[in-house]
Amino acid sequence: MSKNYALQAEARDRVGKGAARALRRENKVPAVIYGDGKEPITITLPEKEINLEYNKGHMFTTLCDLSVGSDKHLVLARDVQSHVVKGTVEHVDFLRVSPKTKIAVSVPVQFINEEQSPAIQDKGVMNIIRYEVELVCQATSIPDAIEIDLTPFQIGDTIKISNATMPAGAKPVIDDRDFTIAVIAAPRRAEATDDAAEGAEGEEAAAEAGEEKAEEAAAEE
């Protein structure tokens, strides 16, 4: 699991669209902390710092040590509203978490031991269907990734979620079927060669048929 990142926030009393626009003009981003059976807290964040963390791409899977004055909150970003043109952060919803909190979160799939895989050694092409899988896990134990060992796979095999090493305490949100993660196909070059060979054979057969018809016509004459 990734190390927590930290942010310093300020409490705010003003709410609403007008107040939010005024805060953004001051280079501040409105946000809210909710959950864990406690009252929501409205806050503001420094624009530069929150955009820096957002652009790292980790906010939805990494916990944040969020300070509001002298109070400390362990939170996870659950929703980020961004500007439609600039892409900058305009509002953040943070969920309070504890070791008892369970959440659904998307985790990347990581393929390992490619060099030991017979399929990869035979130039197989891996078509990935799911780059991420949504898991249910403890908020304080979000895995960085789920791993799939490619060692056993051959060309033509289908890689399922059951082939993944599931982190302790985590399980897929989709639990009613063994869904596909990737498919290992034959090399494209080999397929193209086979198609070309089949085309050549067809041309030869057509030529032979034409020669036979010409010979029959000459014999009749």
Stockholm file with secondary structure:
# STOCKHOLM 1.0

chainA/1-221         MSKNYALQAEARDRVGKGAARALRRENKVPAVIYGDGKEPITITLPEKEINLEYNKGHMFTTLCDLSVGSDKHLVLARDVQSHVVKGTVEHVDFLRVSPKTKIAVSVPVQFINEEQSPAIQDKGVMNIIRYEVELVCQATSIPDAIEIDLTPFQIGDTIKISNATMPAGAKPVIDDRDFTIAVIAAPRRAEATDDAAEGAEGEEAAAEAGEEKAEEAAAEE
#=GR chainA/1-221 SS CCCCEEEEEEECCCCSHHHHHHHHHTTEEEEEEEETTEEEEEEEEEHHHHHHHHHTTCTTTSCEEEEETTEEEEEEEEEEEECTTTCCEEEEEEEECCTTCEEEEEEEEEEECGGGCHHHHTTCEEEESCSEEEEEEEGGGCCSCEEEECTTCCTTCEEEGGGEECCTTCEESCCSSCCEEEEEECCHHHHHHHHHHHHHHHHHHHHHHHHHHHHHHHHHC
#=GC SS_cons         CCCCEEEEEEECCCCSHHHHHHHHHTTEEEEEEEETTEEEEEEEEEHHHHHHHHHTTCTTTSCEEEEETTEEEEEEEEEEEECTTTCCEEEEEEEECCTTCEEEEEEEEEEECGGGCHHHHTTCEEEESCSEEEEEEEGGGCCSCEEEECTTCCTTCEEEGGGEECCTTCEESCCSSCCEEEEEECCHHHHHHHHHHHHHHHHHHHHHHHHHHHHHHHHHC
//
